[in-house]
Amino acid sequence: MIAEYQQYDRLLVAIDCIIFGFDGNRLKALLIKRGFEPELGKWSLMGGFVNKAEGVDDAARRILYELTGLDRIYMEQLHCFGDTDRDPGSRVLSIAYYALIRLEDYSEELMSTHNAKWFDLKKIPPVIFDHKKMIRMAKERLRQKVLNHPIGFELLPHKFTLPQLQSLYEAIYESPLDKRNFSKKILSLQILNKLNEKEKESSRKGAFYYVFDEQKYMELDKSGLKLI
């Protein structure tokens, strides 16, 4: 080690992941029961420590894969939390990421292995350290992001109906949207491809399924697209 560096303290760097899912009606966050001290047995975000030989993004991808069994997850770095007293176990900096997954993609086996549970964002239980602050900040970032970027589709099945898409945005913003205006706006963008297939469980008439067209979105994005 370079001598100049030796005069400075060494700190631990952690990754904490705010994992969002959508059950068709409500936006949820995935929490686990912490398996070690401090705060053993209390609700916590999923996370882990950065290894010496990996970058923080690589660490986040590794941790998400280890805890969910999923790769190619949409994730984004949120913020660095570094209050000196945030973790009573040691001096720990935490780099928070938020990620989006489909509830059905997270297996019951892994849920059991990690003592994990999905919680409605309106009913988050007491969580350790500054994790409640992380969840609030991630929720606000998600609201800002979905205005101009199609990341919300990461929470939906590959094929979905317009009512399902509207329910997602209503859950994110916790506010009802006008059905006619929403459908007119989203269809006018021409980033959805209509399928010759209907979802008939919700109503007798049924609603057509759509799929997101990423290529069309990329073309529109250059002109400053606003989704809603």
C-alpha positions in Angstrom: 0.0 0.0 0.0 1.2 3.5 -0.8 2.5 5.1 2.4 0.3 8.2 1.9 -2.8 6.1 2.0 -1.9 4.4 5.3 -2.8 7.4 7.4 -6.5 7.2 6.5 -9.2 5.0 8.0 -10.4 1.9 6.1 -14.1 1.6 5.8 -16.5 -1.2 4.9 -18.6 -0.7 1.8 -22.0 -2.4 1.6 -24.6 -2.7 -1.1 -28.3 -2.4 -0.2 -31.0 -3.3 -2.8 -34.5 -1.9 -2.8 -36.3 -4.5 -4.9 -39.7 -3.5 -6.3 -42.4 -5.8 -7.5 -46.0 -5.3 -8.7 -48.8 -7.8 -7.8 -51.3 -6.3 -10.3 -52.7 -3.8 -7.8 -50.0 -2.7 -5.5 -46.3 -1.8 -5.7 -44.3 -3.9 -3.2 -40.8 -4.1 -1.8 -38.9 -7.2 -0.9 -37.5 -7.5 2.6 -35.7 -10.2 4.5 -35.2 -11.2 8.1 -31.7 -10.3 9.0 -29.6 -13.3 9.8 -26.8 -11.8 11.9 -26.1 -9.2 14.5 -26.6 -6.3 14.9 -30.4 -6.3 14.6 -30.6 -10.1 14.2 -34.1 -11.2 13.1 -35.4 -7.7 12.1 -36.6 -6.7 8.7 -34.0 -5.5 6.3 -33.3 -4.7 2.7 -31.4 -7.4 0.8 -27.7 -6.6 0.6 -24.1 -7.6 1.2 -20.6 -6.3 1.2 -18.4 -5.3 -1.7 -15.5 -7.6 -2.2 -12.0 -6.3 -2.7 -11.7 -7.4 -6.3 -15.0 -6.2 -7.6 -16.6 -2.8 -8.6 -19.7 -1.7 -6.8 -22.0 -2.3 -9.9 -20.6 -5.8 -10.1 -21.2 -6.3 -6.4 -24.8 -5.2 -6.8 -25.4 -7.6 -9.7 -23.7 -10.5 -7.8 -25.8 -9.8 -4.6 -29.0 -9.5 -6.6 -28.3 -12.8 -8.4 -27.3 -14.6 -5.1 -30.5 -13.4 -3.4 -33.0 -13.7 -6.2 -31.5 -16.2 -8.6 -32.2 -13.7 -11.4 -29.7 -12.0 -13.8 -30.3 -9.2 -16.3 -32.4 -7.4 -13.7 -33.0 -3.7 -14.2 -31.1 -1.9 -11.5 -29.9 1.7 -11.0 -27.6 3.2 -8.4 -29.6 5.4 -6.1 -27.4 7.1 -3.5 -24.5 6.6 -1.1 -25.5 6.6 2.6 -22.6 7.4 4.9 -23.7 8.8 8.2 -21.1 7.8 10.8 -23.6 6.1 13.1 -25.8 4.5 10.5 -24.6 0.9 11.4 -23.8 0.1 15.0 -21.6 -2.8 13.9 -18.9 -0.8 12.2 -18.2 2.2 10.1 -20.1 1.2 6.9 -20.8 3.1 3.8 -23.8 1.8 1.9 -24.4 2.3 -1.8 -28.1 1.7 -2.5 -29.5 0.4 -5.7 -33.1 -0.1 -6.7 -34.1 -3.0 -8.9 -37.3 -4.1 -10.6 -38.4 -7.7 -10.9 -41.6 -9.6 -11.7 -43.1 -11.2 -8.6 -43.6 -14.5 -10.4 -39.9 -14.7 -11.3 -38.9 -14.9 -7.6 -39.1 -18.5 -6.5 -40.9 -19.7 -3.3 -37.8 -21.7 -2.5 -35.6 -18.6 -2.4 -38.2 -16.7 -0.5 -38.0 -19.5 2.2 -34.2 -19.7 2.1 -33.7 -16.0 2.8 -36.8 -15.5 5.0 -38.0 -13.0 2.5 -41.4 -11.4 2.1 -43.1 -8.9 -0.2 -44.6 -5.8 1.6 -47.0 -3.3 0.2 -45.1 0.1 0.2 -47.9 1.5 2.3 -47.4 -1.2 4.9 -43.6 -1.4 5.3 -42.7 -2.7 8.8 -40.0 -1.2 11.0 -36.7 -1.9 9.2 -33.0 -1.6 10.4 -30.7 1.3 10.2 -31.6 3.9 7.5 -33.4 1.4 5.2 -36.7 3.2 5.5 -35.1 6.3 4.1 -33.6 4.2 1.3 -37.1 2.9 0.4 -38.6 6.4 0.4 -35.8 7.7 -1.9 -36.1 4.8 -4.3 -39.8 5.2 -4.5 -39.4 8.9 -5.5 -36.7 8.0 -8.0 -38.9 5.4 -9.6 -41.7 8.0 -9.9 -39.3 10.4 -11.7 -37.9 7.7 -13.9 -41.1 6.3 -15.3 -42.2 9.6 -16.6 -39.7 9.4 -19.4 -38.4 5.9 -19.4 -40.2 2.6 -20.0 -38.7 0.8 -17.0 -42.2 0.1 -15.6 -42.5 -2.7 -18.1 -39.9 -4.6 -16.1 -42.6 -5.1 -13.5 -45.2 -6.4 -15.9 -45.6 -9.8 -17.7 -44.2 -9.9 -21.2 -47.8 -9.4 -22.5 -50.2 -7.2 -20.6 -53.4 -5.3 -21.1 -53.9 -1.5 -21.0 -55.9 -1.8 -17.7 -52.9 -3.7 -16.2 -50.5 -1.0 -17.4 -52.7 1.7 -16.0 -52.9 -0.1 -12.6 -49.1 -0.1 -12.5 -48.8 3.6 -13.0 -51.6 4.2 -10.5 -49.7 2.1 -8.0 -46.5 3.9 -8.5 -48.1 7.4 -8.2 -50.7 6.3 -5.6 -53.3 8.2 -7.6 -56.1 7.3 -10.1 -55.6 8.1 -13.7 -58.4 8.9 -16.2 -58.8 5.7 -18.3 -59.6 7.3 -21.6 -56.8 9.9 -21.4 -54.3 7.3 -20.3 -55.1 4.8 -23.1 -55.2 7.6 -25.7 -51.8 8.9 -24.6 -50.0 5.6 -24.3 -51.4 4.3 -27.7 -50.5 7.6 -29.4 -46.8 6.9 -28.7 -47.0 3.7 -30.8 -44.6 1.9 -28.6 -47.0 -1.0 -27.9 -47.8 -3.8 -30.3 -51.3 -5.1 -30.1 -51.7 -8.9 -30.0 -54.7 -10.9 -31.4 -55.3 -12.3 -28.0 -57.5 -11.2 -25.1 -57.4 -11.5 -21.3 -60.8 -12.7 -20.3 -60.5 -13.4 -16.6 -61.2 -9.8 -15.5 -64.3 -9.3 -17.7 -66.6 -11.1 -20.1 -65.6 -8.9 -23.0 -61.9 -9.1 -22.3 -59.1 -6.8 -23.0 -56.5 -7.2 -25.7 -52.9 -8.0 -24.8 -50.0 -5.8 -25.8 -46.2 -6.1 -25.8 -43.7 -3.3 -25.5 -41.7 -2.4 -28.6 -38.3 -1.3 -27.4 -37.1 -0.5 -30.8 -39.9 2.0 -31.5 -39.3 3.5 -28.0 -35.6 4.0 -28.7 -36.4 5.9 -31.9 -38.9 8.2 -30.0 -36.6 8.7 -27.0 -34.2 10.8 -29.1 -37.0 13.5 -29.4 -37.6 13.8 -25.6 -40.4 11.3 -25.2 -42.8 11.7 -22.2 -44.7 8.6 -21.4 -47.4 10.0 -19.2 
